[in-house]
Amino acid sequence: MRIKQPFSNSRLFWGVLPVMLGLIVFLGVMTFGGDTAATVPGAPADDKYVNIGTVPPTRASAAGPDASTGSYTVECGRNEQGHYNMDNVVISPGVVNGAHHTHDYVGNLSTNALSTDRSLAAAETTCAGGDRSTYYWPVLRRLDRTGHDTHEAGRGAHGNTGEIVTASSVRVEFRGNPVSSVVGMPRFMRLITGDPVAATTDSGNVRAQWGCSGYPDRFTRNYALCPQGSGPTRTLDFPSCWNGLATDSPDHRAHAQFPTADGTCPRATFPVPQLRVTLTYDLPEGTPFAVDSFPEQLRDPITDHAMFVNVMPMDRMKEMVRCINEDRQCGAG
């Protein structure tokens, strides 16, 4: 028996079919494309990325009656000078290329593994107000482009592929404490936030906060996938409870700790201005990206970290403390 095929000779069917197939593909991309990262060499697994729309907002701690609610911003540029190296003067002083991944700097223009307090105090800076402090963190790379360092050790040759992205904005801000006033930081104090080996250790030091511009109250430990018109952000909060004695410690953490969730400092520590660095990147929607890391960390977003050495003039630090404790919004630059 001959079975008649529906639409087999219909011009309407063959005219509509391409449109239907195109619509199916389009809807598939719209439905699933926003929740996964593009598959490119050097990209972390898809489960390391999350759509920012699925991240719940966070609530800031309520300020108490004795809170210091002021803030002080310092204009330091975006590393337009191209100050990069694989050193880490806070964790591995004296060890050239000790980081095994590339760091991105603002502030002190001389910072490298061999820097000393004296050399930092004498160097040029990108920061306003004579702030010779050094602020640095791993570079971010877009993975759909080839970096100039593709074949170099510690960089592309060890998994840190892609083109380095200069942040579109770097905000350096010192904030108060929600339960008390703050005291000044000592000069040459070293601070670290985050854990560069968190992917392979049971670390309690993870501080990664990824987000998107336009969503200031949403943070995730995964890479954030942002909608059109919004770009990835990294919010780097530093410890702010100082032991009142040392500018550093053997593990680079014991002398300065993080407050509890309500802002209270641990016993025998004192609140100092809390440094927050916010990095924003102007990347088109869907651009694959990842942070540099040690090779064995596989560019896991939880390894994001940053370092700071305070080389701010003493009178500038006093001005900052006064501003914060008087609940004012001030800045240099």
Secondary structure, DSSP 8 states (H G I E B T S, - for coil): -----TTTT-HHHHHHHHHHHHHHHHHHHHHHGGGS----TT---GGGEEEGGGS---------TT----EEEE---S-TT--EES--TTTSTT-TTTTSS-EEEEEBTT-STT--HHHHHHS-BSSGGG---EEEEE-EEETTS--TTTTSTTTGGGT--SEEE--SEEEEEEE--SSS------TT-EEEEE-TTGGGS--S-----EEETT-TT--BSSEEE--TT--EEEEEE---EE-SS-S--TTSSTTEE---TTS---TT-EE--EEEEEEE----TT--EEE---GGGTT-GGG-EEEEE----HHHHHHHHHHHHTT-EEEE-
